[in-house]
Amino acid sequence: GKNTDELKAMALYTKAFQDTGQFKFRQISGEIQIRRARREVSKARQAFEGAPDNAELQGKLATAQKALLDLEISEYALRVEKYPTDLAIKYELGRRFAQQGQHNEAIEQFQLAQEDAKIRRHVLLAMAHSFIQLGGWLDEAIETYRSALDGLADEKSDLGMEIRYGLLAALHQK
């Protein structure tokens, strides 16, 4: 977790990637970068929480969060390119696009990722949220929420409750 150690590790993994061409080394280097960026966000958040009226600290927090999100999007996009059949990575990329407000791109990734049975309901929930955020896509959001509920074993689980709440909110909005 030391800065110099992480920089050495990143350089080592990057060189291993260049020498071998194995993407796994590049991926590990990217994970270290993301970890470092998350630490920066955490530091900025702690500083801001210590002085919530300080506009400069609020700006630093927003800048650190945007930098982290941009880094994650670029890393996950690279992973999607290298591992096109890994649907969980597409879901993660879609989540980052949604966080950034790029809902069309998010929905595109979610539509691809929904075929993974292990994460299907999470994907459908996120996709329905993105449909709502786009505005004018309430019918698609309602249909997606209903698809997520279809066959759900435990509707009283946190996920089930979130899906049902989203469905009711979409129906109410319509």
NORKAFEN-V710829 format. One record per residue. N is the residue number from 1. RES is the residue in one small letter. PHI is phi in whole degrees, -180 to 180 (none if undefined). PSI is psi in whole degrees, -180 to 180 (999 if undefined). OMEGA is omega in whole degrees, -180 to 180 (* if undefined). Layout:
# NORKAFEN-V710829
((N;RES;PHI;PSI;OMEGA) (N;RES;PHI;PSI;OMEGA))
This chain:
# NORKAFEN-V710829
((1;g;none;2;178) (2;k;-82;146;-177) (3;n;-56;-48;-178) (4;t;-66;-39;179) (5;d;-64;-41;180) (6;e;-67;-40;178) (7;l;-63;-41;176) (8;k;-63;-44;-180) (9;a;-63;-43;179) (10;m;-62;-43;179) (11;a;-64;-42;180) (12;l;-63;-47;180) (13;y;-67;-37;178) (14;t;-64;-42;178) (15;k;-65;-41;178) (16;a;-61;-39;177) (17;f;-64;-45;-180) (18;q;-65;-38;-179) (19;d;-74;-40;-173) (20;t;-102;-25;-176) (21;g;78;5;180) (22;q;-83;119;-174) (23;f;-64;-25;-179) (24;k;-54;-38;179) (25;f;-66;-41;178) (26;r;-65;-38;-180) (27;q;-64;-42;179) (28;i;-65;-40;177) (29;s;-61;-41;177) (30;g;-64;-39;178) (31;e;-63;-39;178) (32;i;-64;-42;178) (33;q;-61;-43;180) (34;i;-64;-42;178) (35;r;-59;-42;179) (36;r;-64;-42;180) (37;a;-66;-38;177) (38;r;-64;-37;177) (39;r;-64;-39;178) (40;e;-63;-41;177) (41;v;-64;-43;179) (42;s;-62;-43;178) (43;k;-63;-45;-180) (44;a;-65;-38;179) (45;r;-66;-44;179) (46;q;-62;-42;179) (47;a;-64;-42;-180) (48;f;-67;-41;179) (49;e;-65;-27;177) (50;g;-73;-25;179) (51;a;-144;74;-173) (52;p;-66;-14;179) (53;d;-90;-5;-176) (54;n;-82;111;-178) (55;a;-67;-32;179) (56;e;-65;-44;178) (57;l;-67;-36;177) (58;q;-64;-40;178) (59;g;-65;-40;178) (60;k;-64;-40;178) (61;l;-63;-47;-180) (62;a;-62;-40;179) (63;t;-65;-43;179) (64;a;-65;-40;179) (65;q;-66;-42;179) (66;k;-65;-42;179) (67;a;-62;-41;178) (68;l;-63;-47;-178) (69;l;-63;-42;177) (70;d;-62;-42;179) (71;l;-64;-45;-180) (72;e;-63;-41;179) (73;i;-62;-44;-179) (74;s;-66;-39;179) (75;e;-66;-47;-179) (76;y;-68;-35;176) (77;a;-63;-39;177) (78;l;-65;-41;179) (79;r;-66;-40;178) (80;v;-61;-40;179) (81;e;-64;-41;-177) (82;k;-82;-30;-179) (83;y;-124;71;-173) (84;p;-66;-17;-180) (85;t;-95;-6;179) (86;d;-84;100;-174) (87;l;-73;-25;178) (88;a;-65;-35;178) (89;i;-68;-38;178) (90;k;-64;-39;176) (91;y;-62;-46;180) (92;e;-63;-40;176) (93;l;-64;-43;178) (94;g;-60;-40;178) (95;r;-61;-42;180) (96;r;-68;-40;176) (97;f;-61;-42;179) (98;a;-64;-41;178) (99;q;-61;-33;-179) (100;q;-85;-5;179) (101;g;88;8;178) (102;q;-93;73;-171) (103;h;-72;-31;176) (104;n;-62;-45;179) (105;e;-67;-37;179) (106;a;-63;-47;-179) (107;i;-61;-39;178) (108;e;-58;-46;179) (109;q;-68;-40;180) (110;f;-64;-39;179) (111;q;-62;-34;177) (112;l;-75;-37;-174) (113;a;-80;-16;-175) (114;q;-67;-10;179) (115;e;-76;-15;179) (116;d;-80;111;-175) (117;a;-61;-30;-177) (118;k;-68;-32;-176) (119;i;-118;8;-172) (120;r;-53;-47;-177) (121;r;-67;-39;177) (122;h;-64;-40;180) (123;v;-64;-47;-179) (124;l;-64;-39;177) (125;l;-62;-48;-180) (126;a;-65;-38;180) (127;m;-66;-41;178) (128;a;-62;-42;176) (129;h;-59;-42;180) (130;s;-67;-38;177) (131;f;-60;-43;180) (132;i;-65;-43;-179) (133;q;-64;-28;179) (134;l;-69;-28;-178) (135;g;77;135;180) (136;g;80;6;-179) (137;w;-119;34;-176) (138;l;-64;-40;-180) (139;d;-61;-42;178) (140;e;-67;-39;179) (141;a;-64;-45;-180) (142;i;-62;-45;179) (143;e;-62;-39;-179) (144;t;-69;-43;176) (145;y;-60;-43;180) (146;r;-65;-38;177) (147;s;-63;-38;179) (148;a;-67;-34;180) (149;l;-77;-27;-176) (150;d;-58;116;177) (151;g;79;11;178) (152;l;-67;123;-175) (153;a;-67;-44;-176) (154;d;-124;93;-178) (155;e;-71;-13;180) (156;k;-92;0;176) (157;s;-68;166;179) (158;d;-58;-43;180) (159;l;-64;-45;179) (160;g;-61;-42;179) (161;m;-65;-42;-180) (162;e;-66;-40;178) (163;i;-65;-47;-179) (164;r;-64;-41;178) (165;y;-63;-43;178) (166;g;-62;-42;178) (167;l;-62;-47;180) (168;l;-63;-41;179) (169;a;-64;-40;178) (170;a;-67;-42;177) (171;l;-63;-41;179) (172;h;-64;-40;-179) (173;q;-67;-34;180) (174;k;-71;999;*))
